[in-house]
Amino acid sequence: MALAQSKLALLRIRSVRQDMLAALVACPIPEGMKRLEGLERYERAALVQQRQALRSLTLERG
């Protein structure tokens, strides 16, 4: 369940990032770059959660 939740979070984050990048291409503003940098923090956290879920799943199947 945790693996599915982390994958879903990554999909959402990446979708938002794509939308933000498209908006930046249309109208580049420095504030948009700051928001993208902030989004990276959430993506890294979601990746950590995914790795932890994969490790726990691997240990369970052992």
C-alpha positions as CSV (number, residue, x, y, z in Angstrom):
1,M,0.0,0.0,0.0
2,A,2.8,2.4,0.9
3,L,4.5,1.7,-2.5
4,A,1.3,2.6,-4.4
5,Q,0.9,5.8,-2.4
6,S,4.4,6.9,-3.0
7,K,4.1,6.2,-6.7
8,L,0.9,8.1,-6.9
9,A,2.5,11.1,-5.1
10,L,5.4,11.0,-7.6
11,L,2.9,11.0,-10.5
12,R,1.1,14.0,-9.0
13,I,4.3,15.9,-8.4
14,R,5.6,15.3,-11.9
15,S,2.3,16.3,-13.4
16,V,2.4,19.6,-11.5
17,R,6.0,20.1,-12.6
18,Q,5.1,19.6,-16.2
19,D,2.3,22.2,-15.9
20,M,4.7,24.6,-14.2
21,L,7.4,24.2,-16.8
22,A,4.8,24.8,-19.6
23,A,3.8,28.0,-17.9
24,L,7.4,29.1,-17.5
25,V,8.1,28.6,-21.2
26,A,5.0,30.7,-22.0
27,C,5.9,33.4,-19.5
28,P,9.3,33.2,-17.8
29,I,9.3,34.8,-14.3
30,P,11.8,34.3,-11.5
31,E,9.0,33.4,-9.1
32,G,8.1,30.4,-11.2
33,M,11.7,29.1,-10.8
34,K,11.5,29.4,-7.0
35,R,8.3,27.4,-7.0
36,L,9.9,24.7,-9.2
37,E,12.8,24.5,-6.7
38,G,10.3,24.0,-3.9
39,L,8.6,21.3,-5.8
40,E,11.9,19.4,-6.0
41,R,11.9,19.1,-2.2
42,Y,8.6,17.2,-2.3
43,E,9.7,15.0,-5.1
44,R,12.8,14.0,-3.2
45,A,10.7,13.2,-0.2
46,A,8.4,11.1,-2.3
47,L,11.4,9.2,-3.8
48,V,12.7,8.5,-0.3
49,Q,9.3,7.1,0.7
50,Q,9.2,4.9,-2.4
51,R,12.7,3.5,-1.7
52,Q,11.7,2.8,1.9
53,A,8.5,1.0,0.7
54,L,10.5,-1.1,-1.8
55,R,13.0,-2.0,0.9
56,S,10.4,-3.1,3.3
57,L,8.6,-5.1,0.6
58,T,11.9,-6.8,-0.3
59,L,12.6,-7.6,3.3
60,E,9.1,-9.1,3.8
61,R,9.6,-11.4,0.8
62,G,13.1,-12.1,1.9
